[in-house]
């Protein structure tokens, strides 16, 4: 059997082992949930490691962890070494190799989830898939003085990423001088890195990567298992440190804001937000005015979500 994952050998998998591992993974009949809809409310998913089966040495049949017995004897479907069943009240039941085993299937549930997620991202791209990266729901990151903006920023599409022409999709791609190692990289001509995709499970990426690069949750990436090849699939970019500004904060310091008439002062909750003059666009009288070298006669809602209409009203080209 041939495979497109030869570069995974650097991580300890042989081509034969990887094929067997992926086949067993896909035979396990797990249905993974769709991609996370928000970072704060992820949809529950089935842990791929908890459904990887062992061979029952008595019957020769593949057996799921939740159907196995502690008294049974089981073999790894990849290396045929003995494995044992782990049970407990915290983690789902799963098989594990004994400490001295060199086979990497089942070893360390968290790391295995990370590895499978990377393989699925690579396979999806190799099969002609297109990844649409989108920002998550987040609070605006702008801090003005001592007070951060409390507005929520809606998700927005960032970029479409795919393999084109003679591009190759590389796992564990080493940057110059091994200063960084990318989980997945789309490389053109063998040397030019076009895109980098990091897969995070328990720890976020701490060192910078050449732009453009994206970071996805391993659980969400596992949803690619059920996506048709050659289609577009959306993944949430959970990269830390990426500036996220609401529509209003993106306009900080823009000169045309000074065309908005000034208010003498801002009326807050003590005055039921009833300003001295209504918003120039929506005409509401109770609103939170924008501050730009003084309070302005335009509500933050209009300025952030109806920016073009405000500009037209002010005669800004």
Backbone torsions as a table, in degrees:
resi	resn	phi	psi	omega
1	UNK	NA	134.8	178.6
2	UNK	-93.7	162.1	-179.6
3	UNK	-148.1	157.5	177.7
4	UNK	-99.2	10.9	-172.8
5	UNK	-108.3	33.4	-176.9
6	UNK	-58.7	-34.4	-177.1
7	UNK	-68.5	-9.8	178.6
8	UNK	-74.8	-9.5	179.3
9	UNK	-57.3	-32.5	-178.8
10	UNK	-60.6	-22.1	-178.7
11	UNK	-92.8	3.5	176.2
12	UNK	106.3	-5.1	178.6
13	UNK	-91.1	132.6	168.6
14	UNK	-82.9	165.1	179.8
15	UNK	-60.3	-40.9	-179.0
16	UNK	-66.8	-42.5	179.3
17	UNK	-62.7	-43.1	-176.8
18	UNK	-64.8	-42.7	177.7
19	UNK	-59.2	-46.8	-178.5
20	UNK	-64.1	-39.6	-179.3
21	UNK	-65.4	-44.0	-178.4
22	UNK	-68.5	-38.4	178.7
23	UNK	-63.7	-43.0	179.4
24	UNK	-65.9	-38.8	178.6
25	UNK	-59.9	-44.6	-176.1
26	UNK	-77.8	-21.6	176.9
27	UNK	-79.2	-10.7	-170.3
28	UNK	-75.3	-0.4	172.9
29	UNK	55.9	34.2	175.9
30	UNK	-88.9	139.1	174.8
31	UNK	-106.7	110.7	-179.0
32	UNK	-84.4	146.4	-179.6
33	UNK	-68.6	158.7	174.6
34	UNK	-61.4	174.4	-177.8
35	UNK	-58.7	154.1	177.5
36	UNK	-56.4	140.5	178.2
37	UNK	-91.6	-30.2	171.8
38	UNK	-144.4	155.8	-179.7
39	UNK	-72.6	-24.9	-177.8
40	UNK	-88.4	-17.0	-180.0
41	UNK	-133.4	67.0	-179.7
42	UNK	-66.4	147.4	176.9
43	UNK	-77.4	135.8	178.6
44	UNK	-58.3	148.4	-179.7
45	UNK	-135.0	162.9	177.5
46	UNK	-89.0	124.4	-178.6
47	UNK	-67.1	118.2	-178.1
48	UNK	-58.4	-34.1	-177.8
49	UNK	-67.3	-34.0	-176.3
50	UNK	-72.0	-12.7	-179.8
51	UNK	-110.6	-0.6	175.1
52	UNK	-67.3	130.8	-170.8
53	UNK	-94.7	158.8	172.4
54	UNK	-114.6	157.5	178.8
55	UNK	-86.8	121.1	176.2
56	UNK	-71.6	116.3	-175.1
57	UNK	-66.7	-21.0	-179.7
58	UNK	-79.5	-36.1	-175.5
59	UNK	-111.4	-19.6	-176.4
60	UNK	78.3	8.2	-177.4
61	UNK	-96.0	147.7	173.8
62	UNK	-71.4	132.0	-174.3
63	UNK	-127.3	131.3	177.2
64	UNK	-72.8	152.5	-179.3
65	UNK	-57.5	-40.0	-177.2
66	UNK	-76.4	-5.1	175.6
67	UNK	-107.7	-2.1	-177.0
68	UNK	-88.3	165.3	-179.9
69	UNK	-118.9	144.4	177.8
70	UNK	-61.8	-26.4	-178.6
71	UNK	-83.6	-11.0	-177.6
72	UNK	-77.1	168.1	176.3
73	UNK	-118.8	129.2	-172.7
74	UNK	-132.3	152.2	-179.6
75	UNK	-120.8	149.8	175.9
76	UNK	-72.3	132.5	179.9
77	UNK	-71.1	-10.9	-179.6
78	UNK	-94.1	-57.3	-173.7
79	UNK	-103.7	-8.2	-179.6
80	UNK	66.2	15.6	174.1
81	UNK	-79.6	163.2	177.2
82	UNK	-69.5	140.4	174.8
83	UNK	-128.2	164.7	179.5
84	UNK	-130.8	159.8	-175.8
85	UNK	-91.8	131.2	175.4
86	UNK	-104.8	128.4	178.2
87	UNK	-129.5	157.2	179.8
88	UNK	177.0	178.9	-177.3
89	UNK	-94.1	-10.0	-176.2
90	UNK	-100.9	-60.5	-179.8
91	UNK	-89.9	155.9	175.0
92	UNK	-66.5	154.0	178.6
93	UNK	-61.0	139.6	179.1
94	UNK	-158.0	159.2	177.5
95	UNK	-88.0	156.6	177.8
96	UNK	-148.2	148.3	173.7
97	UNK	-77.5	161.2	172.4
98	UNK	-74.7	155.2	-170.6
99	UNK	-51.5	-36.5	-174.7
100	UNK	-85.5	2.2	-178.5
101	UNK	-69.2	145.0	177.1
102	UNK	-97.0	-9.7	178.9
103	UNK	-73.9	138.3	-175.5
104	UNK	-97.0	-4.3	176.6
105	UNK	-68.2	135.3	-179.7
106	UNK	77.4	-15.5	-171.5
107	UNK	-73.0	116.9	176.2
108	UNK	66.4	96.6	-175.1
109	UNK	-53.2	-43.0	-176.9
110	UNK	-64.4	-47.1	-178.1
111	UNK	-67.5	-35.0	178.8
112	UNK	-65.7	-40.1	176.8
113	UNK	-59.3	-41.3	179.0
114	UNK	-62.7	-43.8	-179.1
115	UNK	-66.4	-44.4	-179.7
116	UNK	-64.3	-38.9	179.3
117	UNK	-61.7	-42.1	178.9
118	UNK	-63.8	-42.4	179.5
119	UNK	-63.1	-39.1	-179.2
120	UNK	-68.6	-37.8	175.9
121	UNK	-62.0	-46.0	-179.7
122	UNK	-62.5	-47.3	-178.4
123	UNK	-62.2	-40.3	179.6
124	UNK	-60.9	-43.8	179.6
125	UNK	-69.9	-39.8	178.4
126	UNK	-63.1	-30.4	-179.9
127	UNK	-85.8	12.1	176.0
128	UNK	89.4	11.4	178.8
129	UNK	-72.2	156.4	178.2
130	UNK	-119.9	129.8	178.5
131	UNK	-100.4	125.3	174.3
132	UNK	-102.3	113.1	179.8
133	UNK	-90.2	136.0	-176.4
134	UNK	-133.4	144.4	177.2
135	UNK	-72.6	152.7	177.1
136	UNK	-85.0	174.1	168.8
137	UNK	-67.5	125.3	-179.7
138	UNK	-146.6	159.6	171.1
139	UNK	-77.1	146.7	175.2
140	UNK	-57.4	135.3	-175.8
141	UNK	-90.7	-0.1	-178.1
142	UNK	-73.5	134.0	174.6
143	UNK	-119.3	118.9	178.9
144	UNK	-108.6	111.7	-175.2
145	UNK	67.2	-126.9	179.1
146	UNK	-95.8	-3.8	-170.4
147	UNK	-113.3	116.1	176.1
148	UNK	-75.9	152.2	174.6
149	UNK	-70.3	138.5	-177.0
150	UNK	-104.5	10.6	-177.8
151	UNK	-75.0	143.0	173.6
152	UNK	-84.1	140.1	179.6
153	UNK	-103.9	122.2	179.8
154	UNK	-65.5	149.0	174.8
155	UNK	-59.8	144.6	175.7
156	UNK	-141.7	151.4	-179.9
157	UNK	-72.0	137.4	-179.1
158	UNK	-102.8	-54.4	-172.5
159	UNK	-161.4	152.5	170.4
160	UNK	-100.6	129.7	-176.5
161	UNK	-125.4	130.6	178.7
162	UNK	-154.7	167.8	176.6
163	UNK	-90.8	132.0	-177.8
164	UNK	-132.1	149.8	174.2
165	UNK	52.6	-123.7	-178.1
166	UNK	-92.8	17.5	177.9
167	UNK	-61.2	150.3	171.9
168	UNK	-122.6	150.7	177.3
169	UNK	-106.0	116.4	-173.1
170	UNK	-109.4	138.4	171.4
171	UNK	-96.6	143.5	178.1
172	UNK	52.5	53.9	-177.4
173	UNK	-81.6	125.9	-177.2
174	UNK	-89.0	128.3	175.3
175	UNK	-77.7	176.0	-179.7
176	UNK	-55.2	131.0	178.9
177	UNK	65.3	14.3	-178.1
178	UNK	54.6	33.4	177.7
179	UNK	-69.8	-24.1	176.0
180	UNK	-150.7	157.9	176.6
181	UNK	-129.6	119.8	-179.5
182	UNK	-86.6	136.5	176.1
183	UNK	-59.9	-50.3	177.9
184	UNK	-137.1	134.4	178.5
185	UNK	-136.3	137.8	170.8
186	UNK	-95.9	118.1	-172.2
187	UNK	-117.9	135.1	178.4
188	UNK	-108.0	133.8	177.8
189	UNK	65.4	16.0	177.5
190	UNK	82.9	-13.7	-175.6
191	UNK	-133.1	-29.0	-175.2
192	UNK	-87.4	115.9	179.4
193	UNK	-82.9	117.7	-179.4
194	UNK	-91.0	-42.2	-179.8
195	UNK	-144.3	149.7	174.7
196	UNK	-126.1	134.8	177.4
197	UNK	-125.1	117.0	176.3
198	UNK	-98.6	141.6	178.5
199	UNK	-112.1	121.2	-177.8
200	UNK	-109.3	140.3	177.7
201	UNK	-120.4	-70.3	178.7
202	UNK	-106.3	-20.9	-177.5
203	UNK	-132.2	135.8	177.2
204	UNK	-77.6	158.9	177.2
205	UNK	-67.3	130.0	-174.0
206	UNK	-101.6	-25.1	-178.3
207	UNK	-105.2	149.5	-176.6
208	UNK	-69.2	151.9	175.5
209	UNK	-121.8	157.4	174.8
210	UNK	-61.5	136.3	177.4
211	UNK	-73.7	151.6	-5.1
212	UNK	-84.6	139.7	175.0
213	UNK	-140.9	154.2	-173.1
214	UNK	-135.6	156.6	179.3
215	UNK	-130.5	129.6	-176.9
216	UNK	-125.1	153.3	177.1
217	UNK	-76.2	135.6	-177.2
218	UNK	-59.3	-35.8	-179.0
219	UNK	-65.7	-41.8	178.5
220	UNK	-68.3	-39.4	-179.9
221	UNK	-62.5	-30.3	178.5
222	UNK	-65.2	-18.8	175.8
223	UNK	-64.2	-17.4	178.2
224	UNK	-66.2	-15.1	178.5
225	UNK	-58.4	-33.3	-174.7
226	UNK	-103.3	12.3	-178.0
227	UNK	-96.9	136.8	179.8
228	UNK	-64.7	137.6	177.3
229	UNK	-58.6	145.7	176.2
230	UNK	79.8	6.3	-179.6
231	UNK	-102.0	177.0	176.5
232	UNK	-97.9	129.4	178.4
233	UNK	-127.8	138.2	-177.7
234	UNK	-94.5	132.4	174.1
235	UNK	-125.2	144.7	179.6
236	UNK	-86.0	126.9	176.4
237	UNK	-83.4	106.9	-176.1
238	UNK	-97.7	19.0	-176.6
239	UNK	-56.7	128.0	178.4
240	UNK	-79.2	147.5	176.9
241	UNK	88.5	-10.2	177.7
242	UNK	-73.2	126.3	-178.1
243	UNK	-62.2	132.8	178.7
244	UNK	-129.6	109.0	-177.2
245	UNK	-117.6	139.9	174.9
246	UNK	-73.1	169.6	-176.7
247	UNK	-57.0	-39.0	-179.4
248	UNK	-69.4	-42.7	-177.0
249	UNK	-70.4	-22.2	175.9
250	UNK	-66.3	-14.9	-176.6
251	UNK	-99.1	5.9	-177.7
252	UNK	-58.1	127.2	177.5
253	UNK	84.8	-0.5	179.8
254	UNK	-72.7	127.9	-171.2
255	UNK	-62.5	-35.0	-174.8
256	UNK	-67.5	-14.6	176.2
257	UNK	-62.6	-25.0	-179.3
258	UNK	-71.6	-10.2	175.4
259	UNK	-76.7	-18.5	179.2
260	UNK	-70.4	128.7	-178.1
261	UNK	-56.4	146.2	-179.8
262	UNK	-83.5	150.2	168.5
263	UNK	-101.0	153.1	179.7
264	UNK	-69.0	-35.6	178.3
265	UNK	-159.8	168.7	176.7
266	UNK	-99.3	131.5	174.5
267	UNK	-98.8	126.4	-177.6
268	UNK	-102.4	-151.4	-175.2
269	UNK	-64.9	-26.9	-179.9
270	UNK	-64.4	-24.3	177.5
271	UNK	-111.9	22.5	179.9
272	UNK	58.6	25.2	176.8
273	UNK	62.0	20.8	179.1
274	UNK	-81.4	103.7	-176.7
275	UNK	-81.7	164.2	-176.7
276	UNK	-67.8	-28.1	176.1
277	UNK	-137.5	148.1	-177.6
278	UNK	-70.9	161.8	175.9
279	UNK	-58.8	136.8	-175.0
280	UNK	-66.2	-19.1	-177.7
281	UNK	-104.0	-59.0	-174.7
282	UNK	-88.2	-11.5	176.1
283	UNK	68.4	7.5	176.9
284	UNK	-69.3	148.0	-177.1
285	UNK	-96.2	-26.6	177.6
286	UNK	-101.9	110.2	-177.0
287	UNK	-161.2	166.7	176.1
288	UNK	-98.1	110.2	-174.1
289	UNK	-76.1	153.7	176.6
290	UNK	-75.7	139.9	175.5
291	UNK	-104.3	121.6	175.6
292	UNK	-151.4	92.1	-171.6
293	UNK	56.1	44.9	-176.6
294	UNK	121.2	161.9	-179.6
295	UNK	-77.2	136.8	-173.4
296	UNK	-112.6	152.3	-175.8
297	UNK	-81.9	56.7	177.3
298	UNK	-153.4	131.2	-178.0
299	UNK	-74.2	153.3	-179.3
300	UNK	-62.8	-31.7	-179.2
301	UNK	-64.0	-48.8	-179.7
302	UNK	-64.2	-42.5	-176.1
303	UNK	-67.6	-32.6	-179.3
304	UNK	-83.8	-37.0	-174.1
305	UNK	-105.5	-16.4	-178.7
306	UNK	-128.7	43.9	-173.6
307	UNK	-57.2	-46.3	-177.3
308	UNK	-61.7	-37.1	178.9
309	UNK	-67.3	-38.2	177.6
310	UNK	-64.4	-41.7	179.5
311	UNK	-64.2	-40.9	177.7
312	UNK	-62.9	-41.9	179.7
313	UNK	-62.0	-34.3	-179.3
314	UNK	-88.1	-4.5	-179.5
315	UNK	76.4	27.5	179.6
316	UNK	-90.1	128.8	179.9
317	UNK	-86.2	NA	NA
